[in-house]
Amino acid sequence: MQRYSIFLKSVVFLVTLFVALPLIAKPKKVVEPTVEQLLQGLSESSPARWPQGMPFIYLNDRVDMTLMPEIPSEEADTLPQKGTIWHYDSMVSEEDWMGQELLQLRFLSPQGKAYRFSTGRPMTAVSDTTYRPVLTCMYPQNLITKVDEIFRARTLYILINDDRLTYPADTVSDQRHEKFVPVTIDSVSYGTEIAPLRFYFHNGEEAGWADTSLPNSRELSSAMPVGRFFSTTDPYQAHPDITPEIWQKIRWSQVQLDMTSEEVRLSWGRPSKVEKGASRSGMIELWYYSNNRILQFWDGRLSKMGIL
């Protein structure tokens, strides 16, 4: 009886081990961080935290009108400035016509001339770490360097196929390229005033770039954050339930009635505005896009399309 009990326990142990081993040995699925997660914590800092000599990359061809020469009689620099390095020097004050001391930011051009940017804020804001100046003509070099370090040589998937992507080799105007193809990021450099980060990429022999900005940046509203250009995960694998017929529509930025809200988002991207409301028949959403396009969803399905 005792031997039988020992034998039974051994059998139970072996069966349990046989069932558990595949679960233990099964490798965990690697979840790629999103673009937003990779950029978490990166943002423009307040002038209160800028060290003297902090480098900025200039984004304009000419000296912007918001920068005034420190010596009024001195002519502004006339050499091309785009891509040159300017340096932050200090915070200075200037008295306005009412006698109020206003905060100004002093920069040095590559030619050694001093320029001032008027913040329009009182000198009491000198230690305000929440203040971000709207200085669109230049961008902190250290941010570009950090973004380049994060994405250089990384494989990303393109989420759009419109004129916000540039392919220098294109010979056909308004040519569209297929979305969701994997590309390798070659480098990240400076872009434009509206979109200060330029991502250079290639896919085989095809190469191009996209001008974008950091998530939650203070650039103009027409800028598009990098998370809307690229994904770190393959959308096809992330949405295995979408049919091949719908994928064909999505790849070429087309929508049709009865598409799900996620399918429409993959095709047209995120809307500029969303309005939600409830009715007796279900939940209604209105999605607004550029060019006055509007889509209506009923319980998560596209029910109407129109133009305002």
C-alpha positions as CSV (number, residue, x, y, z in Angstrom):
1,M,0.0,0.0,0.0
2,Q,2.8,2.4,0.9
3,R,4.6,1.5,-2.4
4,Y,1.5,2.2,-4.3
5,S,1.1,5.6,-2.6
6,I,4.7,6.5,-3.4
7,F,4.2,5.4,-7.0
8,L,1.0,7.4,-7.4
9,K,2.7,10.5,-6.0
10,S,5.6,10.0,-8.5
11,V,3.2,9.8,-11.4
12,V,1.3,12.9,-10.3
13,F,4.6,14.8,-10.0
14,L,5.8,13.7,-13.4
15,V,2.5,14.6,-15.1
16,T,2.5,18.0,-13.4
17,L,6.1,18.6,-14.5
18,F,5.3,17.5,-18.0
19,V,2.4,20.0,-18.2
20,A,4.3,22.9,-16.6
21,L,7.6,22.6,-18.5
22,P,6.3,24.0,-21.8
23,L,4.7,26.9,-19.9
24,I,8.0,27.6,-18.1
25,A,10.2,27.2,-21.2
26,K,7.9,29.2,-23.4
27,P,9.6,32.5,-24.2
28,K,7.8,35.6,-23.3
29,K,6.6,37.8,-26.1
30,V,8.7,40.9,-26.5
31,V,6.5,44.0,-26.5
32,E,8.1,46.9,-28.3
33,P,7.8,50.2,-26.6
34,T,5.7,52.7,-28.6
35,V,7.3,55.8,-30.2
36,E,5.7,57.9,-27.4
37,Q,7.2,55.7,-24.7
38,L,10.7,55.9,-26.4
39,L,10.4,59.7,-26.3
40,Q,9.0,59.9,-22.8
41,G,10.6,62.6,-20.7
42,L,12.0,64.5,-23.7
43,S,10.8,68.0,-24.1
44,E,12.0,71.6,-24.4
45,S,13.2,72.9,-21.0
46,S,12.6,76.4,-19.5
47,P,15.2,79.1,-20.0
48,A,15.6,79.0,-16.2
49,R,17.4,75.7,-16.8
50,W,19.5,76.7,-19.8
51,P,23.2,76.7,-19.1
52,Q,25.2,79.6,-20.6
53,G,26.5,78.5,-24.0
54,M,23.7,76.1,-24.7
55,P,23.7,75.4,-28.4
56,F,20.6,75.9,-30.7
57,I,20.3,74.9,-34.3
58,Y,18.9,77.8,-36.4
59,L,15.9,76.8,-38.6
60,N,15.5,79.9,-40.8
61,D,17.5,81.0,-43.8
62,R,17.6,84.6,-42.4
63,V,17.7,86.2,-39.0
64,D,14.1,86.2,-37.7
65,M,12.3,89.4,-36.9
66,T,11.7,88.3,-33.4
67,L,15.5,88.6,-32.7
68,M,16.7,92.1,-32.4
69,P,20.3,93.1,-32.6
70,E,21.6,94.2,-29.1
71,I,23.2,97.2,-30.7
72,P,20.3,98.9,-32.6
73,S,22.7,100.6,-35.0
74,E,24.4,97.4,-36.0
75,E,23.2,95.6,-39.1
76,A,21.8,92.1,-38.7
77,D,23.7,89.2,-40.1
78,T,23.0,88.7,-43.8
79,L,24.7,85.3,-44.3
80,P,22.5,82.2,-44.6
81,Q,21.7,81.0,-41.1
82,K,19.8,77.7,-41.6
83,G,21.6,74.9,-39.9
84,T,24.1,77.1,-38.1
85,I,24.7,76.9,-34.3
86,W,23.6,79.8,-32.1
87,H,24.4,79.9,-28.4
88,Y,22.3,81.0,-25.5
89,D,24.1,83.6,-23.4
90,S,22.0,84.9,-20.6
91,M,18.8,86.5,-19.4
92,V,18.7,90.3,-19.5
93,S,16.1,92.9,-18.7
94,E,14.8,95.9,-20.6
95,E,12.5,98.6,-19.4
96,D,9.4,99.1,-21.5
97,W,7.6,102.5,-22.0
98,M,5.7,102.0,-18.8
99,G,8.8,101.5,-16.7
100,Q,8.2,97.7,-16.3
101,E,11.3,95.5,-16.4
102,L,10.7,92.8,-19.0
103,L,12.6,89.5,-19.5
104,Q,14.7,89.1,-22.6
105,L,16.8,86.1,-23.8
106,R,20.3,86.9,-25.2
107,F,21.7,84.8,-28.0
108,L,25.0,84.9,-29.9
109,S,25.1,84.3,-33.6
110,P,27.9,82.3,-35.3
111,Q,29.3,85.7,-36.4
112,G,29.5,86.7,-32.7
113,K,26.7,89.3,-32.8
114,A,24.4,89.5,-29.8
115,Y,20.6,89.3,-30.3
116,R,17.7,89.6,-27.9
117,F,14.4,87.8,-27.9
118,S,11.7,89.6,-25.9
119,T,9.5,87.2,-23.9
120,G,7.0,89.9,-23.0
121,R,7.1,88.6,-19.4
122,P,8.2,90.5,-16.3
123,M,11.6,89.8,-14.8
124,T,9.9,88.0,-11.9
125,A,9.5,85.1,-14.4
126,V,13.3,84.6,-14.5
127,S,13.0,81.5,-12.3
128,D,9.8,80.1,-13.7
129,T,10.6,76.5,-14.7
130,T,7.3,76.0,-16.4
131,Y,7.8,78.8,-19.0
132,R,8.6,77.6,-22.6
133,P,9.3,80.5,-25.0
134,V,7.7,80.3,-28.5
135,L,11.1,80.6,-30.2
136,T,10.3,78.9,-33.5
137,C,13.4,80.1,-35.4
138,M,15.8,77.8,-33.4
139,Y,15.7,74.5,-31.6
140,P,17.9,73.0,-28.9
141,Q,20.7,70.9,-30.4
142,N,20.7,68.5,-27.5
143,L,17.1,67.4,-28.2
144,I,17.9,66.6,-31.8
145,T,21.0,64.6,-30.6
146,K,18.9,62.6,-28.1
147,V,16.2,61.8,-30.6
148,D,18.8,60.7,-33.1
149,E,20.4,58.4,-30.5
150,I,17.0,56.8,-29.8
151,F,16.0,56.1,-33.4
152,R,19.1,55.8,-35.5
153,A,19.3,52.3,-37.1
154,R,15.9,51.4,-35.6
155,T,13.2,49.8,-37.8
156,L,9.9,51.7,-37.9
157,Y,6.7,51.3,-39.9
158,I,5.3,54.3,-41.9
159,L,1.7,55.2,-41.0
160,I,1.0,57.8,-43.7
161,N,1.5,58.1,-47.4
162,D,0.7,61.7,-48.3
163,D,2.8,64.8,-49.1
164,R,4.0,65.1,-45.5
165,L,6.6,62.5,-46.6
166,T,9.3,63.5,-49.0
167,Y,10.9,61.1,-51.5
168,P,13.5,63.1,-53.5
169,A,13.7,60.4,-56.2
170,D,10.0,60.7,-57.1
171,T,9.4,61.9,-60.7
172,V,5.6,61.9,-60.5
173,S,3.9,64.8,-58.7
174,D,1.6,63.8,-55.7
175,Q,2.8,60.2,-56.0
176,R,1.6,58.1,-53.0
177,H,3.6,55.3,-51.5
178,E,2.2,52.2,-49.7
179,K,1.8,52.6,-46.0
180,F,3.0,50.2,-43.2
181,V,6.2,49.3,-45.0
182,P,9.2,48.9,-42.7
183,V,11.9,51.5,-43.0
184,T,15.3,52.0,-41.3
185,I,16.0,55.4,-39.7
186,D,19.3,56.7,-41.0
187,S,19.5,59.8,-38.8
188,V,17.5,62.6,-37.2
189,S,18.5,66.1,-38.0
190,Y,16.9,69.6,-37.9
191,G,13.7,70.3,-39.9
192,T,11.6,73.5,-40.2
193,E,10.1,76.1,-37.9
194,I,6.8,74.2,-37.9
195,A,8.3,70.7,-37.6
196,P,11.9,71.0,-36.2
197,L,12.8,67.2,-36.3
198,R,13.6,65.6,-39.6
199,F,13.7,61.8,-39.8
200,Y,15.8,60.4,-42.7
201,F,14.9,56.8,-43.6
202,H,15.3,54.2,-46.3
203,N,13.6,51.0,-47.5
204,G,15.8,49.2,-49.9
205,E,16.8,51.6,-52.6
206,E,14.0,54.0,-51.8
207,A,14.8,56.9,-49.4
208,G,13.0,59.9,-48.0
209,W,12.4,62.0,-44.9
210,A,9.6,63.3,-42.7
211,D,9.5,66.6,-40.8
212,T,7.8,66.1,-37.5
213,S,7.9,67.2,-33.8
214,L,8.0,65.8,-30.3
215,P,4.7,64.6,-28.7
216,N,3.0,67.5,-26.8
217,S,5.5,70.0,-28.3
218,R,4.7,73.7,-28.4
219,E,5.1,74.0,-32.2
220,L,2.3,75.3,-34.3
221,S,-0.8,73.2,-34.5
222,S,0.0,72.2,-38.1
223,A,3.0,70.2,-36.9
224,M,2.4,66.4,-36.6
225,P,4.1,64.5,-33.7
226,V,6.4,61.7,-34.7
227,G,4.0,59.0,-33.3
228,R,1.6,59.8,-36.1
229,F,4.3,59.2,-38.8
230,F,5.8,56.0,-37.5
231,S,5.0,52.9,-35.4
232,T,7.5,50.6,-33.7
233,T,5.3,47.6,-34.3
234,D,4.0,46.1,-37.6
235,P,0.4,47.2,-37.9
236,Y,-0.5,44.0,-39.8
237,Q,0.6,41.8,-36.9
238,A,-1.1,44.2,-34.4
239,H,-4.5,43.8,-36.2
240,P,-4.8,40.2,-37.4
241,D,-8.6,40.4,-37.4
242,I,-8.7,43.0,-40.3
243,T,-9.6,41.3,-43.6
244,P,-7.4,41.6,-46.7
245,E,-10.1,43.6,-48.5
246,I,-10.1,46.2,-45.8
247,W,-6.3,46.3,-45.6
248,Q,-6.3,47.1,-49.3
249,K,-8.4,50.2,-48.6
250,I,-6.3,51.2,-45.6
251,R,-3.0,50.9,-47.5
252,W,-4.2,53.6,-49.9
253,S,-5.9,55.8,-47.3
254,Q,-9.5,55.0,-48.4
255,V,-12.5,54.5,-46.1
256,Q,-15.9,52.9,-46.6
257,L,-19.1,52.5,-44.7
258,D,-19.2,49.9,-41.9
259,M,-15.4,50.2,-41.2
260,T,-14.5,50.2,-37.5
261,S,-13.1,53.3,-35.9
262,E,-9.7,51.6,-35.6
263,E,-9.7,50.7,-39.3
264,V,-10.5,54.3,-40.2
265,R,-7.8,55.6,-37.9
266,L,-5.3,53.3,-39.6
267,S,-6.4,54.6,-43.0
268,W,-6.9,58.4,-42.4
269,G,-5.0,58.8,-39.1
270,R,-6.2,60.5,-36.0
271,P,-8.9,63.2,-36.5
272,S,-8.2,66.8,-35.5
273,K,-11.3,66.8,-33.4
274,V,-13.8,64.2,-31.9
275,E,-17.3,64.9,-30.6
276,K,-19.1,62.2,-28.7
277,G,-22.8,61.8,-27.8
278,A,-25.3,59.2,-26.8
279,S,-28.7,58.5,-28.4
280,R,-31.4,56.0,-27.9
281,S,-30.0,53.9,-30.6
282,G,-26.4,53.9,-29.5
283,M,-23.2,55.9,-29.1
284,I,-22.5,58.4,-31.8
285,E,-19.1,59.9,-32.6
286,L,-18.2,62.7,-35.1
287,W,-14.6,62.7,-36.4
288,Y,-13.3,65.9,-38.1
289,Y,-10.4,65.9,-40.6
290,S,-8.7,68.5,-42.7
291,N,-10.4,69.8,-45.9
292,N,-13.7,70.0,-44.0
293,R,-14.1,66.2,-44.0
294,I,-16.4,64.7,-41.3
295,L,-17.2,61.1,-40.4
296,Q,-20.0,59.8,-38.3
297,F,-19.7,56.5,-36.3
298,W,-22.5,54.6,-34.7
299,D,-21.5,52.2,-32.0
300,G,-17.9,52.1,-33.4
301,R,-18.9,51.6,-37.1
302,L,-18.6,54.2,-39.8
303,S,-22.2,55.1,-40.7
304,K,-21.9,58.4,-42.7
305,M,-19.3,60.5,-44.6
306,G,-19.6,64.1,-45.5
307,I,-18.1,67.5,-46.1
308,L,-18.9,70.5,-44.0
